[in-house]
Amino acid sequence: MVYKVVFHLNLPDEVAFNQGLNNITNLLKSISGQEQEIIMLFNGPAVSLVAGAGVLPFHERIKELHAQGVRFQACRNALQKFEVDPDTLVAEGEIIPAGIPALIELQNNGFAYIKP
């Protein structure tokens, strides 16, 4: 079995972000050695959590999880709407064109949806 899951953040809520990182850490421990695809997707004003000064409290954990294969995606539409400079996106982050269509596609491809 491949564990496929997307954790979705759409509000600039540091508590929810921390909880999501904890969820991912615990998931990785519980499925150690098994195949997985884990994405944390940010859209809406939550993109500020993975860019600029907003990412500082979480950057070490992001690096650790990214090293284990976790992907961190930020919606380009949200970056533009909320005037977040894409050049300040955390190095482990990737920009996707649009968050909502990506969520739909991921769920259609068998990803579980988690909202921390």
The 8 nearest C-alpha neighbors of each residue, nearest first, counted from 0:
[[1, 2, 34, 33, 35, 3, 30, 36],
 [2, 0, 34, 35, 3, 33, 36, 4],
 [1, 3, 35, 36, 34, 0, 4, 37],
 [4, 2, 110, 36, 35, 37, 1, 111],
 [5, 3, 111, 110, 37, 112, 38, 36],
 [4, 6, 38, 112, 39, 37, 113, 111],
 [5, 7, 39, 113, 114, 40, 38, 112],
 [6, 8, 40, 114, 39, 41, 5, 113],
 [9, 7, 41, 10, 45, 40, 42, 114],
 [8, 10, 45, 42, 43, 41, 44, 7],
 [9, 11, 45, 44, 12, 8, 43, 42],
 [12, 10, 45, 44, 48, 13, 47, 9],
 [11, 13, 15, 10, 14, 16, 45, 48],
 [12, 14, 16, 15, 17, 11, 48, 18],
 [15, 13, 17, 16, 12, 18, 19, 115],
 [14, 16, 18, 12, 115, 17, 13, 19],
 [17, 15, 13, 19, 18, 14, 20, 12],
 [16, 18, 20, 14, 19, 15, 13, 21],
 [19, 17, 15, 21, 16, 20, 22, 115],
 [18, 20, 22, 16, 115, 21, 17, 15],
 [19, 21, 17, 23, 22, 18, 24, 16],
 [22, 20, 18, 24, 19, 23, 25, 17],
 [23, 21, 19, 25, 20, 24, 26, 18],
 [22, 24, 26, 20, 21, 25, 27, 19],
 [25, 23, 21, 27, 26, 22, 20, 28],
 [26, 24, 28, 22, 23, 27, 21, 29],
 [27, 25, 23, 29, 28, 24, 22, 30],
 [26, 28, 24, 30, 25, 29, 31, 23],
 [29, 27, 25, 31, 26, 30, 24, 23],
 [28, 30, 26, 27, 31, 25, 24, 32],
 [31, 29, 27, 33, 28, 26, 32, 34],
 [32, 30, 28, 33, 29, 27, 26, 34],
 [31, 33, 30, 34, 27, 28, 35, 29],
 [34, 32, 30, 31, 35, 1, 0, 2],
 [33, 35, 1, 2, 32, 0, 36, 30],
 [34, 36, 2, 1, 3, 37, 33, 4],
 [35, 37, 3, 2, 4, 38, 69, 34],
 [38, 36, 69, 4, 5, 3, 35, 70],
 [37, 39, 70, 5, 69, 71, 40, 6],
 [38, 40, 6, 71, 5, 7, 72, 70],
 [39, 41, 72, 7, 71, 73, 38, 6],
 [42, 40, 73, 8, 46, 45, 9, 72],
 [43, 41, 9, 74, 46, 98, 45, 77],
 [42, 44, 9, 77, 45, 46, 10, 41],
 [43, 45, 46, 10, 11, 47, 9, 81],
 [46, 44, 11, 10, 9, 47, 43, 48],
 [47, 45, 48, 41, 44, 42, 49, 73],
 [46, 48, 45, 50, 49, 53, 44, 11],
 [49, 47, 53, 54, 46, 45, 50, 11],
 [50, 48, 54, 47, 89, 46, 88, 53],
 [51, 49, 88, 87, 47, 54, 89, 48],
 [50, 52, 87, 53, 54, 88, 49, 47],
 [51, 53, 54, 55, 50, 48, 56, 47],
 [54, 52, 48, 51, 55, 47, 50, 49],
 [53, 55, 49, 48, 52, 57, 50, 58],
 [54, 56, 58, 57, 52, 53, 51, 59],
 [57, 55, 54, 58, 53, 59, 52, 60],
 [58, 56, 55, 54, 60, 59, 61, 17],
 [57, 59, 61, 55, 60, 54, 56, 62],
 [60, 58, 62, 61, 57, 63, 56, 55],
 [61, 59, 63, 62, 58, 57, 64, 20],
 [60, 62, 58, 64, 59, 63, 65, 57],
 [63, 61, 65, 59, 60, 64, 66, 58],
 [64, 62, 60, 66, 61, 65, 59, 67],
 [63, 65, 67, 61, 66, 69, 62, 60],
 [64, 66, 69, 68, 62, 67, 63, 61],
 [65, 67, 63, 64, 68, 62, 69, 61],
 [68, 66, 64, 65, 69, 63, 27, 62],
 [69, 67, 65, 66, 70, 64, 37, 36],
 [70, 68, 65, 37, 64, 38, 67, 71],
 [71, 69, 38, 65, 39, 37, 68, 72],
 [72, 70, 92, 39, 38, 40, 93, 69],
 [71, 73, 40, 93, 92, 94, 41, 39],
 [72, 74, 41, 94, 95, 46, 40, 42],
 [73, 75, 98, 97, 42, 95, 77, 76],
 [74, 76, 78, 96, 77, 95, 94, 97],
 [75, 77, 79, 74, 78, 97, 80, 96],
 [78, 76, 80, 43, 79, 74, 75, 42],
 [77, 79, 83, 75, 81, 76, 80, 82],
 [78, 80, 82, 76, 77, 81, 75, 83],
 [81, 79, 77, 82, 78, 76, 83, 43],
 [80, 82, 78, 79, 83, 77, 44, 43],
 [83, 81, 79, 80, 78, 84, 77, 85],
 [82, 84, 78, 81, 85, 79, 47, 50],
 [83, 85, 86, 87, 82, 78, 88, 50],
 [86, 84, 88, 87, 83, 78, 50, 94],
 [85, 87, 84, 88, 50, 89, 83, 51],
 [86, 88, 51, 50, 85, 84, 89, 83],
 [89, 87, 50, 85, 86, 49, 90, 92],
 [88, 90, 92, 91, 50, 49, 87, 54],
 [89, 91, 92, 88, 93, 87, 62, 86],
 [92, 90, 89, 65, 71, 62, 93, 61],
 [93, 91, 71, 89, 90, 72, 88, 94],
 [92, 94, 72, 73, 71, 95, 91, 70],
 [93, 95, 73, 72, 75, 74, 96, 92],
 [94, 96, 74, 97, 75, 73, 72, 93],
 [97, 95, 75, 74, 76, 94, 98, 101],
 [98, 96, 74, 95, 76, 99, 75, 100],
 [97, 99, 74, 101, 42, 100, 102, 96],
 [98, 100, 102, 101, 97, 103, 42, 74],
 [99, 101, 103, 102, 98, 97, 104, 105],
 [102, 100, 104, 98, 99, 103, 105, 97],
 [103, 101, 99, 105, 100, 104, 106, 98],
 [102, 104, 100, 106, 101, 105, 107, 99],
 [103, 105, 107, 101, 102, 106, 100, 108],
 [106, 104, 108, 102, 110, 107, 103, 101],
 [105, 107, 110, 109, 108, 103, 104, 102],
 [106, 108, 104, 105, 109, 103, 110, 102],
 [109, 107, 105, 106, 110, 104, 103, 3],
 [108, 110, 106, 107, 111, 105, 3, 4],
 [111, 109, 4, 3, 106, 105, 108, 5],
 [110, 112, 4, 5, 3, 106, 109, 113],
 [111, 113, 5, 4, 6, 110, 114, 106],
 [114, 112, 6, 5, 115, 7, 111, 4],
 [113, 115, 7, 6, 112, 8, 19, 15],
 [114, 19, 15, 18, 113, 6, 16, 7]]
